[in-house]
Amino acid sequence: MSSLFLHEDSEFEPLIRHYEDLAHLIASVDEFPPLNGETRQEVIANCLRGQEIHPDDPAFALDDPDRRSELQAAHRDIELMFWGTRVPLEDCCRRIAKWLTENPICHN
């Protein structure tokens, strides 16, 4: 996610879905039984392992106004792809950054 966010030529429509998927998974981490013998926490950690993302990663801080605007536009553009409740972009970023702070295994 981070490398795509930082790459100047990135298209954000394919990327933005990952923000919401990860935010939903993090929000429901305690509600589901183990998956293939792994807890949801372990599944998330395994998905992120090797990604070199940190809680203060630019992809989640959204400090760059141009990149933020592009992500927000992509978030709006994929509205029809979702069948469930949407998670606002800022909430996605907060949830992901909080989880990364609480689970440092992902960014060691």
mmCIF file of the C-alpha atoms, coordinates in Angstrom:
data_MODEL
# 
_entry.id   MODEL 
# 
loop_
_atom_site.group_PDB 
_atom_site.id 
_atom_site.type_symbol 
_atom_site.label_atom_id 
_atom_site.label_alt_id 
_atom_site.label_comp_id 
_atom_site.label_asym_id 
_atom_site.label_entity_id 
_atom_site.label_seq_id 
_atom_site.pdbx_PDB_ins_code 
_atom_site.Cartn_x 
_atom_site.Cartn_y 
_atom_site.Cartn_z 
_atom_site.occupancy 
_atom_site.B_iso_or_equiv 
_atom_site.pdbx_formal_charge 
_atom_site.auth_seq_id 
_atom_site.auth_comp_id 
_atom_site.auth_asym_id 
_atom_site.auth_atom_id 
_atom_site.pdbx_PDB_model_num 
ATOM 1   C CA . MET A 1 1   ? 0.000   0.000   0.000   1.00 0.00 ? 1   MET A CA 1 
ATOM 2   C CA . SER A 1 2   ? 2.700   2.437   0.973   1.00 0.00 ? 2   SER A CA 1 
ATOM 3   C CA . SER A 1 3   ? 4.795   1.984   -2.152  1.00 0.00 ? 3   SER A CA 1 
ATOM 4   C CA . LEU A 1 4   ? 1.733   2.377   -4.393  1.00 0.00 ? 4   LEU A CA 1 
ATOM 5   C CA . PHE A 1 5   ? 0.684   5.478   -2.482  1.00 0.00 ? 5   PHE A CA 1 
ATOM 6   C CA . LEU A 1 6   ? 4.094   7.068   -2.913  1.00 0.00 ? 6   LEU A CA 1 
ATOM 7   C CA . HIS A 1 7   ? 4.508   6.152   -6.588  1.00 0.00 ? 7   HIS A CA 1 
ATOM 8   C CA . GLU A 1 8   ? 3.661   9.226   -8.688  1.00 0.00 ? 8   GLU A CA 1 
ATOM 9   C CA . ASP A 1 9   ? 1.917   7.276   -11.447 1.00 0.00 ? 9   ASP A CA 1 
ATOM 10  C CA . SER A 1 10  ? -0.264  5.177   -9.154  1.00 0.00 ? 10  SER A CA 1 
ATOM 11  C CA . GLU A 1 11  ? -3.942  4.888   -9.869  1.00 0.00 ? 11  GLU A CA 1 
ATOM 12  C CA . PHE A 1 12  ? -5.796  4.867   -6.591  1.00 0.00 ? 12  PHE A CA 1 
ATOM 13  C CA . GLU A 1 13  ? -8.984  3.044   -7.585  1.00 0.00 ? 13  GLU A CA 1 
ATOM 14  C CA . PRO A 1 14  ? -7.350  -0.399  -7.172  1.00 0.00 ? 14  PRO A CA 1 
ATOM 15  C CA . LEU A 1 15  ? -5.540  0.720   -4.012  1.00 0.00 ? 15  LEU A CA 1 
ATOM 16  C CA . ILE A 1 16  ? -8.409  2.308   -2.112  1.00 0.00 ? 16  ILE A CA 1 
ATOM 17  C CA . ARG A 1 17  ? -10.240 -0.998  -1.741  1.00 0.00 ? 17  ARG A CA 1 
ATOM 18  C CA . HIS A 1 18  ? -7.316  -2.289  0.348   1.00 0.00 ? 18  HIS A CA 1 
ATOM 19  C CA . TYR A 1 19  ? -7.795  0.558   2.825   1.00 0.00 ? 19  TYR A CA 1 
ATOM 20  C CA . GLU A 1 20  ? -11.412 -0.392  3.468   1.00 0.00 ? 20  GLU A CA 1 
ATOM 21  C CA . ASP A 1 21  ? -10.841 -4.142  3.436   1.00 0.00 ? 21  ASP A CA 1 
ATOM 22  C CA . LEU A 1 22  ? -8.081  -3.800  6.006   1.00 0.00 ? 22  LEU A CA 1 
ATOM 23  C CA . ALA A 1 23  ? -10.115 -1.366  8.125   1.00 0.00 ? 23  ALA A CA 1 
ATOM 24  C CA . HIS A 1 24  ? -13.073 -3.795  8.170   1.00 0.00 ? 24  HIS A CA 1 
ATOM 25  C CA . LEU A 1 25  ? -10.835 -6.724  9.039   1.00 0.00 ? 25  LEU A CA 1 
ATOM 26  C CA . ILE A 1 26  ? -9.178  -4.792  11.858  1.00 0.00 ? 26  ILE A CA 1 
ATOM 27  C CA . ALA A 1 27  ? -12.550 -3.649  13.238  1.00 0.00 ? 27  ALA A CA 1 
ATOM 28  C CA . SER A 1 28  ? -13.851 -7.205  13.355  1.00 0.00 ? 28  SER A CA 1 
ATOM 29  C CA . VAL A 1 29  ? -10.661 -8.933  14.444  1.00 0.00 ? 29  VAL A CA 1 
ATOM 30  C CA . ASP A 1 30  ? -12.092 -10.127 17.776  1.00 0.00 ? 30  ASP A CA 1 
ATOM 31  C CA . GLU A 1 31  ? -15.426 -11.303 16.394  1.00 0.00 ? 31  GLU A CA 1 
ATOM 32  C CA . PHE A 1 32  ? -14.318 -14.192 14.213  1.00 0.00 ? 32  PHE A CA 1 
ATOM 33  C CA . PRO A 1 33  ? -12.955 -17.645 14.980  1.00 0.00 ? 33  PRO A CA 1 
ATOM 34  C CA . PRO A 1 34  ? -9.477  -18.654 13.861  1.00 0.00 ? 34  PRO A CA 1 
ATOM 35  C CA . LEU A 1 35  ? -8.955  -18.951 10.110  1.00 0.00 ? 35  LEU A CA 1 
ATOM 36  C CA . ASN A 1 36  ? -6.880  -21.916 8.946   1.00 0.00 ? 36  ASN A CA 1 
ATOM 37  C CA . GLY A 1 37  ? -5.487  -22.234 12.446  1.00 0.00 ? 37  GLY A CA 1 
ATOM 38  C CA . GLU A 1 38  ? -4.510  -18.557 12.711  1.00 0.00 ? 38  GLU A CA 1 
ATOM 39  C CA . THR A 1 39  ? -6.178  -15.863 14.747  1.00 0.00 ? 39  THR A CA 1 
ATOM 40  C CA . ARG A 1 40  ? -7.413  -12.840 12.816  1.00 0.00 ? 40  ARG A CA 1 
ATOM 41  C CA . GLN A 1 41  ? -4.594  -10.822 14.390  1.00 0.00 ? 41  GLN A CA 1 
ATOM 42  C CA . GLU A 1 42  ? -2.108  -13.305 12.910  1.00 0.00 ? 42  GLU A CA 1 
ATOM 43  C CA . VAL A 1 43  ? -3.840  -13.179 9.523   1.00 0.00 ? 43  VAL A CA 1 
ATOM 44  C CA . ILE A 1 44  ? -3.563  -9.380  9.440   1.00 0.00 ? 44  ILE A CA 1 
ATOM 45  C CA . ALA A 1 45  ? 0.039   -9.478  10.638  1.00 0.00 ? 45  ALA A CA 1 
ATOM 46  C CA . ASN A 1 46  ? 0.898   -12.038 7.950   1.00 0.00 ? 46  ASN A CA 1 
ATOM 47  C CA . CYS A 1 47  ? -0.758  -9.905  5.268   1.00 0.00 ? 47  CYS A CA 1 
ATOM 48  C CA . LEU A 1 48  ? 1.293   -6.909  6.306   1.00 0.00 ? 48  LEU A CA 1 
ATOM 49  C CA . ARG A 1 49  ? 4.551   -8.657  7.135   1.00 0.00 ? 49  ARG A CA 1 
ATOM 50  C CA . GLY A 1 50  ? 7.347   -7.494  4.896   1.00 0.00 ? 50  GLY A CA 1 
ATOM 51  C CA . GLN A 1 51  ? 5.361   -4.486  3.747   1.00 0.00 ? 51  GLN A CA 1 
ATOM 52  C CA . GLU A 1 52  ? 7.534   -2.060  5.723   1.00 0.00 ? 52  GLU A CA 1 
ATOM 53  C CA . ILE A 1 53  ? 4.576   0.063   6.742   1.00 0.00 ? 53  ILE A CA 1 
ATOM 54  C CA . HIS A 1 54  ? 4.463   2.046   9.942   1.00 0.00 ? 54  HIS A CA 1 
ATOM 55  C CA . PRO A 1 55  ? 1.742   3.835   11.889  1.00 0.00 ? 55  PRO A CA 1 
ATOM 56  C CA . ASP A 1 56  ? 3.086   7.181   10.621  1.00 0.00 ? 56  ASP A CA 1 
ATOM 57  C CA . ASP A 1 57  ? 3.386   5.984   7.019   1.00 0.00 ? 57  ASP A CA 1 
ATOM 58  C CA . PRO A 1 58  ? 2.448   8.709   4.498   1.00 0.00 ? 58  PRO A CA 1 
ATOM 59  C CA . ALA A 1 59  ? -0.204  6.380   3.066   1.00 0.00 ? 59  ALA A CA 1 
ATOM 60  C CA . PHE A 1 60  ? -2.102  6.623   6.376   1.00 0.00 ? 60  PHE A CA 1 
ATOM 61  C CA . ALA A 1 61  ? -1.126  10.133  7.504   1.00 0.00 ? 61  ALA A CA 1 
ATOM 62  C CA . LEU A 1 62  ? -2.576  11.698  4.343   1.00 0.00 ? 62  LEU A CA 1 
ATOM 63  C CA . ASP A 1 63  ? -0.431  14.799  4.820   1.00 0.00 ? 63  ASP A CA 1 
ATOM 64  C CA . ASP A 1 64  ? 0.109   15.387  1.096   1.00 0.00 ? 64  ASP A CA 1 
ATOM 65  C CA . PRO A 1 65  ? -2.984  17.359  -0.021  1.00 0.00 ? 65  PRO A CA 1 
ATOM 66  C CA . ASP A 1 66  ? -2.713  16.282  -3.663  1.00 0.00 ? 66  ASP A CA 1 
ATOM 67  C CA . ARG A 1 67  ? -2.376  12.569  -2.851  1.00 0.00 ? 67  ARG A CA 1 
ATOM 68  C CA . ARG A 1 68  ? -5.140  12.878  -0.243  1.00 0.00 ? 68  ARG A CA 1 
ATOM 69  C CA . SER A 1 69  ? -7.425  14.449  -2.831  1.00 0.00 ? 69  SER A CA 1 
ATOM 70  C CA . GLU A 1 70  ? -6.663  11.657  -5.304  1.00 0.00 ? 70  GLU A CA 1 
ATOM 71  C CA . LEU A 1 71  ? -7.413  9.003   -2.676  1.00 0.00 ? 71  LEU A CA 1 
ATOM 72  C CA . GLN A 1 72  ? -10.672 10.705  -1.711  1.00 0.00 ? 72  GLN A CA 1 
ATOM 73  C CA . ALA A 1 73  ? -11.701 10.850  -5.371  1.00 0.00 ? 73  ALA A CA 1 
ATOM 74  C CA . ALA A 1 74  ? -10.894 7.147   -5.769  1.00 0.00 ? 74  ALA A CA 1 
ATOM 75  C CA . HIS A 1 75  ? -12.914 6.421   -2.613  1.00 0.00 ? 75  HIS A CA 1 
ATOM 76  C CA . ARG A 1 76  ? -15.920 8.159   -4.200  1.00 0.00 ? 76  ARG A CA 1 
ATOM 77  C CA . ASP A 1 77  ? -15.340 6.569   -7.606  1.00 0.00 ? 77  ASP A CA 1 
ATOM 78  C CA . ILE A 1 78  ? -15.634 3.001   -6.340  1.00 0.00 ? 78  ILE A CA 1 
ATOM 79  C CA . GLU A 1 79  ? -18.868 3.603   -4.426  1.00 0.00 ? 79  GLU A CA 1 
ATOM 80  C CA . LEU A 1 80  ? -20.869 1.230   -6.633  1.00 0.00 ? 80  LEU A CA 1 
ATOM 81  C CA . MET A 1 81  ? -18.388 -1.608  -6.033  1.00 0.00 ? 81  MET A CA 1 
ATOM 82  C CA . PHE A 1 82  ? -19.397 -1.846  -2.371  1.00 0.00 ? 82  PHE A CA 1 
ATOM 83  C CA . TRP A 1 83  ? -22.357 -3.789  -1.105  1.00 0.00 ? 83  TRP A CA 1 
ATOM 84  C CA . GLY A 1 84  ? -21.833 -3.032  2.561   1.00 0.00 ? 84  GLY A CA 1 
ATOM 85  C CA . THR A 1 85  ? -21.254 -0.082  4.797   1.00 0.00 ? 85  THR A CA 1 
ATOM 86  C CA . ARG A 1 86  ? -18.477 2.201   3.618   1.00 0.00 ? 86  ARG A CA 1 
ATOM 87  C CA . VAL A 1 87  ? -15.688 3.302   5.927   1.00 0.00 ? 87  VAL A CA 1 
ATOM 88  C CA . PRO A 1 88  ? -14.620 6.911   5.416   1.00 0.00 ? 88  PRO A CA 1 
ATOM 89  C CA . LEU A 1 89  ? -11.030 7.225   4.235   1.00 0.00 ? 89  LEU A CA 1 
ATOM 90  C CA . GLU A 1 90  ? -9.907  9.058   7.379   1.00 0.00 ? 90  GLU A CA 1 
ATOM 91  C CA . ASP A 1 91  ? -11.398 6.314   9.570   1.00 0.00 ? 91  ASP A CA 1 
ATOM 92  C CA . CYS A 1 92  ? -9.618  3.654   7.520   1.00 0.00 ? 92  CYS A CA 1 
ATOM 93  C CA . CYS A 1 93  ? -6.311  5.418   8.051   1.00 0.00 ? 93  CYS A CA 1 
ATOM 94  C CA . ARG A 1 94  ? -6.911  5.884   11.788  1.00 0.00 ? 94  ARG A CA 1 
ATOM 95  C CA . ARG A 1 95  ? -7.847  2.222   12.276  1.00 0.00 ? 95  ARG A CA 1 
ATOM 96  C CA . ILE A 1 96  ? -4.848  0.975   10.316  1.00 0.00 ? 96  ILE A CA 1 
ATOM 97  C CA . ALA A 1 97  ? -2.377  3.313   12.057  1.00 0.00 ? 97  ALA A CA 1 
ATOM 98  C CA . LYS A 1 98  ? -3.789  2.394   15.481  1.00 0.00 ? 98  LYS A CA 1 
ATOM 99  C CA . TRP A 1 99  ? -3.534  -1.309  14.714  1.00 0.00 ? 99  TRP A CA 1 
ATOM 100 C CA . LEU A 1 100 ? 0.032   -0.906  13.484  1.00 0.00 ? 100 LEU A CA 1 
ATOM 101 C CA . THR A 1 101 ? 0.915   0.954   16.688  1.00 0.00 ? 101 THR A CA 1 
ATOM 102 C CA . GLU A 1 102 ? -0.561  -1.818  18.811  1.00 0.00 ? 102 GLU A CA 1 
ATOM 103 C CA . ASN A 1 103 ? 0.969   -4.613  16.716  1.00 0.00 ? 103 ASN A CA 1 
ATOM 104 C CA . PRO A 1 104 ? 4.597   -3.675  16.036  1.00 0.00 ? 104 PRO A CA 1 
ATOM 105 C CA . ILE A 1 105 ? 5.362   -7.129  14.583  1.00 0.00 ? 105 ILE A CA 1 
ATOM 106 C CA . CYS A 1 106 ? 4.287   -5.716  11.218  1.00 0.00 ? 106 CYS A CA 1 
ATOM 107 C CA . HIS A 1 107 ? 6.949   -3.050  11.100  1.00 0.00 ? 107 HIS A CA 1 
ATOM 108 C CA . ASN A 1 108 ? 9.946   -4.526  12.847  1.00 0.00 ? 108 ASN A CA 1 
# 
